[in-house]
Amino acid sequence: MPSWLLITNANLIDGTGATPIPGTSVLVRDKLIHRVGDADSLRAEVPQVDDIKVIDATGKTLMPGLIDAHCHMTYGESRAQEEQDLYTGVELRTLIAAANATKVLSAGVTSISQPGGSYYIGVGLREGIRSGLVQGPRMTAAGRYITTSNGLTDYYPTSVGNPDGAIGKLANTLPEMVNELRRQVKNGVDFIKLADSPYGQWQAFTNDEMKQLAELAHNLCRPITVHARGSAEVSAAVDAGFDWIMHGNVMTDETIDKLAASQIPLVPTLLLLANLSDWGDLCGVPANQRDGARRMLEKTSDSLHRAHAAGVKMLTGTDTGFSVTPYGEWHARELELLMVYAGMTELEAIRSATKDAAITTSLGDQVGEVAEGKYADLLVVNGDPSKNIRVLVDKRNIEVVIQGGAVVEFNDQELETRRAYPERVMTFSLDDLTYNKVYGEGPPEGHPVPMWTRDQSKDIAADLRRRELDARAVVDA
């Protein structure tokens, strides 16, 4: 017996950028959207002997589930690069990623693309979600970023090397790059990710290397993308025929025109920079890093406004996975940022996170749109994000998440407390404790250097020991 779901009288945003249609109903059969129309005629299509679940969406919006084209499930909300690369074994990292997947889905993100991460955790998580072992969004995954010594992710001194757990794989020659690409395809990745220079300072891959890697990836039926913040590497990626491009923070008019003509999508991923810049002080981000993010956003705004005016297609991706972009918290903020920094309208931003972003999923145009025959990945939202995108930014407005025709149930209280961190970097302090920092030119009057007698020292040590035992007793109780 088929499973039927009827959502009635909604304000329908179909994901194509079209004007919303009020009073629309959608009938779902099993995993697919069966028909779009009015409630009475749709209900009449369901055989009387079949059960049907009805959701009254009067006064609410029905729209496609969000697609995050840049979500790193293996980062574990890391606070330092070493956490991603060196600390916590593959087994625990996998469990942490699985626990966090549910939080992403609860925020209305029904599909994600992971452009790189540790080991092949993304491939395993994808299969766990697909088979029902893990509750989470549909997922595609790249392997470790393929990079050079001049690119992102070769962070450590040569004496340390490229750790096995690192998110990037070092390959300085074309044969090494080819071998790694072949190995990743063998191990089940959905697409290939290259990492060019960290901030677009230079082009870390040659034009020929990029062309040959793109050709090989396509021969093996895999898309290929690249971390490319500067104009030179964006231009090279277009010439090489990459399938989509990450960032594009600083682009010349010539590069923008070439990108627009190619119709290769750009994934700006503004959230990480904006959260660092706007609210980094609330979680201890150093001032120089906040200022650097703000300067990069200013440059990015200029590039993206020109790119939007030229017709460059942009997709929503968030760089979720860092401590400043935690899972399930800020995915929809990227839509608001695309409006601010690229000049999109609300409906354009929604399309960037639905129909257009579907290219990064394994189902292609079968998701991201409310239309007959498409997968029923849907959201019922309290309010109208086509008039105010912040309706989506406030995740409390996402009342119902539907994935593959089934209403997803969440334990909100459990999700709020589900925080599983990797082992932290062994930090001794955030600054140097110099003599001058304490005393300036010398001990000020009334603040002599403390000198304790032997008995006083013993008393202090004993007091500290008692406090430690008392604290343990409270925890054990």
N, C-alpha and C positions, 0 to 999 in steps of 0.2 A: 504494500500500500504506500503510495507516495506521501511525502510530508509537505503540507501546505502552510504558508505564512502570508497573511494579508495585512499590509500597513495602509491605513485608510486616512484620507483627507489631509495629506501633508502638503506643505510648501516644498515642491520638488526642485532641487538643484541637481541636474543630471551629470555634471562634471565636464560638459562640453564647452562651457562658457556661455550657454544660452540663458536667456532671462528665466528666472524661476517661475514655475507653474503652480499656482495655489490650488488647493482642493483636489490634489492628485492622489490616486491610490496605486499601489504596486502589489502584484501577486507573485509570490515565490513558490516554485515547485522544486522540492529537494534542494539542490545547491544553486539552481539557476533562477534568474528572473524570468517568469513565465509571461507576464503581460503587464502593461502600464495603461491605466484608464480610470474609470470611475468605480466606486466601491461596489455598487449594486451589480453592474455587469460582470465585474471580476469574480464576485462571490458566486454568481450563477454558473461560472465555469468549473467550479469545484463539485465533484460528484457528492451527492448527499451522504453516501456511506463513508466518505473520507473525513478524517478529523482535520480541523483547520484552527490555527492559532491566529488571533486578530490583535493587532496593536493599533489603538486609536491615536493618531498623530495630529489631531486637530490643533491648530495653533503652533505646531512645531515644524521643523525642517527635516526632510529626508534627503540624504545625499550619499555619494559613494564613500566607503571607508578611505581614510587617508593613506597615502603611500609615501614613505620616507626613503628617499633614494640614497641616503648616506647615513647609515646607522651602524655603529660599531659595537656589536654585542659582546665581544671578548675583552673590551677595555675595563669593565668592572667598575666604572665611575672612579677611575684612577686620578690621583692627585699629583703624580709625578711620572715621568717617562719610564723610570726604572720599574715601576709597578707593572706597566704593560709588558715589559721586555724580560725582566729578571726575576721578579718575585712571584710566588704562588705557582704550584705545579699545574700541569695541563689538566689533571683530573679535577682539582678544585675550581680552576678557571671555568671548566665546562659546566659544573654545577651552578656556579654563580651566574653564568650566561643564561642557563635555563631558567633560573629563578627570576631573572630580570626580564625575560621575554614576555611574561604575563603583564608586567607593568606597562610595557610598550603597547600591547593590544588594548589594555584598559583605557588608554588615552585616545582610542579611536583610530589607531594606526593598524590597519588590517594587512598591510604588506610592507616589507622592508627590503632594501638591498644593502648588504654589508660589503663595502669596498675595502676589504683587507682586515686581517686580524691574526692573532696568535695561532700557531699550528694549523690544524684543519678543524678547529672547534666549530667554525661557522658551518662547514659541511655537515658535521654530525648534528648540530642543532637544527639545521634545516630538515634533516631526515627525521629527527625526533618530533618536530612540529608537524611534519607531513603525515607521520604515522599515528599521531594522537598521543604520543608519550609525553609531550610538552605542550602546554597551552601558550600560544604565541602567534604573532603575525605570520602570514606566508613569507617565505624568505628565500632570497638568492644570496650567494656568498662567493667572494673572491678568496684566494689564499693570501699568503703574505705578500706585501707590496714588493714588487721587483724594483730594486733601486741601484744606484751607483754610489761610489764614494763621495760624489758631489751632490747627491740627492737626499731627499727626506728619508729618514729612518736608519741611515748609517751614522748613529749618534755617537758611538763610543770610540775611545782611542784605539788605534791599531793594535796596541798591546792587549786590549780586551777582546776585540774582534766582533763578530756578528753572532750573538747568542742564538741558540736553537729556538728559544721562546720568544724571540723578537718579532715584532709585527712586520718587519721588513726583511727581505732576503737580498744580500749583497751580491751583485753580478756586474763585474766591471768590463767584461768582454761580451761580444755578441754570442759566441758559443755558450758561455755561462748563462746568458739570458735565455737563450733557446732551450737549454737543458732544463732550466727551472720552469719555464712555461710548459714544456711537455710534461714534466713531473706533476705540476699542479692540475693539468687537465686529466692525467691518469688518476689522480686522487679525488676527482669529482667536483672541482670548482665550477661555478656557473659562468664566471667571466674572469678576465685577467685585469689586474690593476698595476700600473707603473707609478712610481713616485719620483717626480722631477724635483727641482730645487725647492727648499723649504718655503721661501717667500718670493720666488720668481726672480732671484738675483741673476740667474744665468740659466742656460739650457743644459741639463744634466745628461740627457740622451741626445745622440746625434740624430739628424733627420733620417739617415739610412737605417739606424738601429730601430727607430720607431716604425718605419715603413715595413721592415722585415718582420718585426714582432706582430704588427697588426695583420700582416698577410698570413703568418703562421696561425695566429689565434683564429682567424676566420676560416682557414683551411680545416681547423679542428672544431669548427662550429661553435666557437665561443666569442662573445663580444669582448671588447677591450676598452678600458678607460684609463685616465691618467690624472694624478694630482698635478695641476698646472696653474700656478698663480700668476705667472708672468706672460707677457704677450708672445715672446719667442716660442715658448713651449706649446701655447695654445695654437699658434699658427702651424707649428710642426705637426701637432696632433690632427689638425684638420687635413693637412696635406697627406698624412699617413692613412686617413680614413678611419679614425677612431669612432666608436659608437656613441659615446657621450664623454664630456670633459668636465672635470671637477674644478671649481673655483673661478678662474678667470678674473682675478682681482684687478689687474692692471693690463689693459689692452689698448693698442693703438686703433685708430679708425680703420686702417688697412686690415688688421686682424679681425676686427668686428665685422667688416663687410664680407670677408672671406668666410667667417663662421656663419653669418646669416645666410649666405648663398648656399652653403653646404647643408643647411638644416640639421646639423649635428647639435643635439641639445647640450646646454650648459647647466651644471648643478652648482650654484654659487655658494651654498652652505654658509650662511651669514650668522647662524645662531651662536656658534662658538665665539666668534669675534665680538658679537653684540653683548653676550652675557659677560664676557671678560671686561669689556669696556664699561657697560652700564652698571653692573652689580658686583664686579669682582672684589670690590672693597668689603663686601658683606661676608666673603668667605676666605679672606686672607690672600688674595692674588696680589703680588708685588706691584707697586705703582708703575714701574717701568714696563711691565707686561700689559697693564691696563692702558697705558698711554700708547704703546705700540699697536694694540688692537684698535684703538680709536683712530690712529693715523691711517691704518690699513683700511678701515671702514670708509674714511673720507675719500681715499683713492678709489675704492671699490664702487662707491656710489656714483662717481663720475663715469666709470667704465660701464656699469650696469644700466644706467639711464641711457647712455648712447647705444648700448647693445639692444635694449628693449625697443628704442625708437627705430632701430635698424631691422627689427623683426627676428632677433635671436630667440629661439625657444628656450625657456628656462624651466627647470624641474626643482621640486622642493626636496632638499636634503639638509640634515641638521647637524651632522657630526656629533650626534648623541653618543654618550659613553664615557665622557670625562666627568670629573667631579662638578664642573660648572655647567655641564649639559647632561644631567642625570636622566635615567630611563623613565619614560612616562610622564615627564614634567613639562617639557617645553617644545614638543614637536610642532604644535600648531603656531608657535610664535614665528617660525620661519616664514609663514604666509604673510604675517604683518610686516616682517622685515623686508620681504620682496616688494611690498607696496611702498615702503619708505625709501629703500635704497635702489630700487629698480624702476619705480613709477607704475607698478601694476595696479589694476583695479582689484576689487574684492573677487569678482568672478574669474579674472585672469589668474589670481593667486590660487584660488580653489582648483582651477583646472591644472595648474602646475603641480598640485599635490594629489591629483586623481588621474584623469585621462592621460595627460602628457607623461606623468611619471611612470605609467604602466610599462614603458619600454624597458625599465630596469628590473622587471619581474619576469618570472619564468612563464607566466600566462599571457604576456603581451597585452593586446587590446581586449582580452576577455575580462579584465578587471578595470576599475577606475571610472566606470560609467554606469548610470542607471538606464538600461535599455534591455529589450527582450533578448534572451539568449546569453546575457553576460552573467558572470558569477555574482551571486547575491552577497557581496561584501558591502554592508550598508551601515549608516549611522542615523539614529533619530536624535535630533539636536533641539534643545530648548532655546529658541530664538532664531534669528535669521542672519547667518554669517555673510550673506550677499550684501547686506546693508551695513553690518558692523563685524569685521573679521575677528574682533576680540571675543565674540561669542564662542568661537572655537578655542581661543587661547585659554579661556577659563574652562578647564576640562570638566568641571562640575556640570556644565551644560550638556555634556554628552550623556544622554539618558539611556540609550540602548545601542549596543554594538552587536551587529549581525555579521557572522563570518560563514561563508558557504551555506547560507540559508538558515543557519541555526543561531538563536539568540545566545550570546555568551554570558555566562554568570561569573561574577567576580566577588571576592570577599574583600571589600574596601579596607576594612580594618587591618586585615592581614597584609595587604599590599603596602599600607602606610608604614608598617614596621619591617618590611622585607628589605633589609639592607645587609648585604654580605660583601665585605670588602676584601680585596687582596691584602697580602702582607704589606705593611707600610714601609717606606724607605726609612732606614735608621738615621733619623735626623737628630743631631745633638742640639742645634739652636738655629735660629734664623738670622743671627748676626754674630759678630765677634765681640767678646767681652774683654775689651782692652782696659788698661789702668786708667787712661784718660776718660774713658766713657763713664767710669765709676766716680773718679775723683777730680777730673779736670787737671789742674796744675798740682794738686796735692790734696790730702785729706782736709775737708772744710772743718771749721771750728764747730764743735758740738756733734761731729760725726767721725769719731776716731775709729781706727781699724780695730775690730772686735778681737780681743785677746781673752781666751777662756783658760781657767785653771784646769788641771787634769781632772779634778772632781766634777767641775761644771761640764766638761766635755763628755764625761761618762753619763752624766744626767741627761744631757741632750740626746745622746745616742740611745739611751734606754727609753726616753720619751718617744722618739721616732719609732722605735721598735714596737712599743705598746700601741701606737696609733695604727701601724701597719697590721698588727694582729687583730685589732678591733675592726678595721675595715674588712679584712678577710672574713671575720665572723659574721658581719652583716651580709656579705655576698653569699656565704654558704647557707645562711638562714633563709 
